[in-house]
């Protein structure tokens, strides 16, 4: 059985170096402690994580796409729960339910989305 961190997708999800897939990109594993603290280079293979000033500006577009996907997931979940009849969120009669659920979920997942977007962005530019 292969190690899931050794796959490209596994390295992205676990915030590992896209080249060696072993070294951590961020200084701490917990995204809720030091969200933005990154290593300047991979502790294992020396891959440069600070390529140029403004390199991670493009990660904002990845973050936007992840946020849209999150909102769609919230919409589908609320629609599914509304259709089950045993739980009624009242999404179609109360838009506030959708907004409150979406905003709460987004705020709770912001550090995870931030890290994931940077991990995806650097993986797109590393062989």
N, C-alpha and C positions, 0 to 999 in steps of 0.2 A: 504494500500500500504506500502510495507516495505522500510526501509531506505537503499539506495544502498551502503552506506558506511559500513553497517553491514554485507554485504556479503564478502567472502574472496577475490573475485576478485575486488570488490569495495574498500576494504581496501588497496589492493596492488596498484591500480591505483591512489588512493588519498594519498598514502604514510602514511598510518595509522598503528598503532601497530597491528601486526598479532594476538595477543591474545585477547585484548579487542576491537579492531577495532575502537577505538575512539581517542586515543592519537596520536599526530603527531610524526613521526620518525625524521623529520628534523626541525631545529629551525625556519626556515622561510618557508612560503608556496610557494614563488616565486623561482623557480629553477635557475633563471638568476641573482639572487642577491648573496646569500651565498650558493653556490651549495653543498659544502661538510659538512657544519655545522650540526651535528647530536646531538640529545639529548643522554646523556649516558644511560638513561633509560626512559621508558614510563612515561609521566607526569600523566597519569591516573591510570594505574595498577602496575607500577613499573617493567615491563618486561625489562630485561637487553638487551640493544642494542649493548653493547661493550662486547661481549661474551668472546673473547680471542684475543690476538694479531694475526693479519692476517686472522681473520674470514671472512672478506669481500673480500679476494683474489679470492674466487670462484665466486664472483659477476662479475668478468671480463669475465668469460665464458658465463654468462647470457647476459652481454653487447655485447659480440661478436655475440651471436645468434640474439639479437635484431637488431644489425647493419646489419647482413646478411638479415634479414627480411625486413629492410628498403630498402636495395639495390634491393631486388626482387620487392618490391612495386614500386620503381622508374622505374625499367625495365618494369613492367606490365603497369604502367601509360603511359610511353612514347610509348610503343608498341600500346596501345589502342588509344592514340591521333594520332599516325601515321596512324592507320587504319581508322580513321574518315574522312580523306581527307580535312576537313575544317581547321585543324591545322596540319601543317607539321613541325615536329621538325627535321626531317632528321636523325633520330637515326641510321637507317641501313646504311646510307651513311656517317655519321659523328659520330664517337665514342665519340668525344669531347663533344657532347651534353649530352650523358649519363653520362660521368664523371663529367662535370660541374654541372649538375643537382643533381647528387648523392652526390658530395662533399659539395655543398652548403646546401642541405637538412640535411646532416649529421652534419655539423658544427653548423647549427641552432638548431638542436635537441640534441646535445651532453649533455647539462645539464639535460634534461628530461630523456634521456636514462640512464645516470649515476644514477639518483635517482630511476628510475623504476627498474633497475637491482639490486640495493641494497634492495629495497623493496621486490622484488621477492625472492632474496636469503634468507633474514631473515624469510620470510613467509614459505619457504621450511623446515626450522628447528624449527618452533614454533608450538606447538599444540594448 
